[in-house]
């Protein structure tokens, strides 16, 4: 995606593709062309079932009039969001961003998806001054976010009956699950803080909820950011809030 460090490719996220199997992995190797690898995997699966496939696998666009052989339903959006947020899954975040662009603007691109995100945030009253969205995962060095915007987003999600339960349930629980499993393991924060982490070489963040009383958003940056000290400060802040419940 735009603004990624070269080292993020395959390490932080597999190649982005509308057709991809097993996150683009064959054994321990991540392929460069997920669509072609998926076609080859499909060909091998057909052959294994005794179906003759005389030619090799290629990729392309299905011609008009092609007949669907099968339809596979994905997990629900709530399930995908939970999977994404619990372990900071960059690939799911990027692909959902492209899905937004495809569904709302007819263009399955990162740029279209971020346009939809800005439109929705603005409609929800989230202040966008100083905010720049370049990708879906937050890995891009072009991304900019403010604590005020994050706090407003969290309040908006909490206050929406349709979003509250699936969104809050998607966030890691302090000392128990996801990226907070080994953080905030002591009371009073343990089990009472639900929050999303964010870490790059230039920034560290923690934002979420403390019980039903507090919303908080912490953003720290530098070049490079000493993330171990940043996290220590974030955790102290969350512990203080939890102690005031």
N, C-alpha and C positions, 0 to 999 in steps of 0.2 A: 504494500500500500504506500501511498505518498509519504515521504519523510521518514521511512524506516532506515535504521542502520543496516548496512549489508549483512551484519552478523545475525540479524533477526530472522532472515530468510532460512527456513527449515528448522532453526533452533527454537525460536519463539513461536513460530507458526508455519505450518506447511504451505505450499503454494496454493493460492486461492483459485478455485475452479468450480464451475457449476456441476461438473461430473467428477466425483472423487470417491474412492473406496478406501476404508480404513485409514483415513487422514493421510492418504498418499503414501503409506508405508508398505514396502515389500520386504518382509523380514525385518531387519533393523535399519534398512535404508529408506530414506524419503526420496521419492522420484521427482524429476523436474517437470514431467508432463503427466499430471494426474488423470486427465481424460483418456489419453492413450493407454496408460497403465490399467485403467478401469476396463477399457475395451478388450485388452489382452486377457485380463482376469475373467471376463465374461466368456470369451472364446474358450479358455481352458476349462471353465465350468461346464460349458456345453459339450465339449469333447469328452470330459469325464463322465457325462451322462449318456455317452454313446451317440451323440448327435454329430454328424459329419459337418465340418466347417472347412471347406476346401481352401479358402484364402486366409491371409493373415489379417490381423486386426488393424483397423484404421480409425481415425476420428473425422467427424464432419457434422453437417447439419442434416437432420432427417428430411427427406423430400415430402412435399405435400401429399396427403393421401396415405402416409404410412400408418400401419395398423398397430396399436399398442398391444403388446403381448401380456403385460401385467402392470398393476399399479401397486406401489408400496406407500403406505401412509407413514409420515414421520411421527415422532413423538409430539405431544402438544407443545405449544409455545411456552407454557409455564414450565414444563419439564426441561425444555432446552435452556431457558433462562436460568433455572436452578443449576443445571449442569455447568453453564457458563460462569455464573457468579461464584459458585462454591470453590472452584479450582482456578479461577481466572483463565478460562479457556479462550485464547485469542482467536482461534480459528472460528469457533461458533459466533463470536462477536462480529467478526468480519463478514461472515456469510449471511448473518441476519441483517446486517447493514445493507448488503447487496439485495437481499430479499425485499427490504423496505423500498428501495429504489425501483425494483421490478414491479412490485404490487401497486405502488402509488403513482409512479411517474413513467412506468413502462420501460425503464432502463435499469438493468441489473448491475449497476456500477457503484463503486464506493462513493463517488461524487454525488450521484443521485440519492443514495441512502443518507448521506450526511445532510443533504438539503431537506429531506423529509424530517430528520431528527430536529433540525433547527426550527422547522415550521411547527412541529408538535410542541416543542419546548416554549416557543413564543406564544402559542395558543393557550398554554397552561400558565402563562404569567411568569415563567422563569426568566430572570434578567439575563440578557445575552451580551451585555457590555463586557468586552475583554475576552469573550469566549470564541474559540476557533476550533472547529471540528474537521479534522483531516482524514480520519479513519474510524473504524468501529471499535477497535480494541484499546485505543489510547497509547499505542506504542510509538506513534509518529512524533517526531521532534517538532512538528508544526502545530500540534494540538496545544490549546490553551484553555484553562478552566479556572473559575474563581470559587472561593468558598461560599460566597453568597449564592451563586448559581446552583451549586451542589446542594446546599441546604434547602433552597426553594424547590428543587427537583424532589428531594426526599419528602418534604412536606406535602407536595402535590400527590405523590404516590401513596403516602399514608392516608391522605384524606379522600382518596377515590375508592369507593366500595368495590369497584370492578378490579382494581389493581392491588389493593392493600394486601390481601392474603397471599397471592402468588409472588408478589414482589418481595415482601418482607421475608417470606419463607425461603426465598432464593439466596438470601445473604448468609454468609458464614456466621456461626455462633461462637462467641469467645470461649476459648479453651476446650471446644467440643468438636467443631466440624470445619472442613474446608481449609482455607488459607489462614484461619484463626485457630486452628486446632492446637498449635503449639505456642499461642500467644494469649495473654490475659487469662492464664490458667488459675489464678487465685481469685477468691472472693474479694470484693463484691462484684467484680466485672464478669466473672465466669458465669456463662449461661444467661446473662442479662444484657449483654451487648451483642447486637447484630450489625455487622459492618462489612463494607467492601474495601479491600486493600488495593493499592496501586503502586507499582514500583518500576522505575526505569533508572538508567544511570544518571539522570538529571533530576528526578523527582521521586518523592515518596508521599503517599496519601493514605488516609483512613477516614471513611465517612459512613455514617449510619445512624442507628438508633440505640438509646439506652433505656431499656424498659419501655414504658408507654409515655414517658415524660420528656425526654430530651432527643433532639436531633443535633448532630454535630458533623462538622466537615473540617478536616485538617489537611492542608496542602503545604508541603515544604519542597523547596528546590535549591539547586546549586549545581556546580559543575566541577567534579562529580558530586553527587549528594552522598554523604556518609549514612547510608540507609540504616545501619545498625543503631546509630544514635537517634536518627529520625524516628524509628519505630519505638525506641525506648521512651521518647517524649510523647508520642501518640498514645502509648499504652498507659502512661501516667495520667494523661488527660482523661482518658476513658475511665480509669479507676476512680478518679475524683468525682466524675459525674455519677458513676454507679453508686458511690458512697452517699450520694445526696438523694437517692430514691426514697 
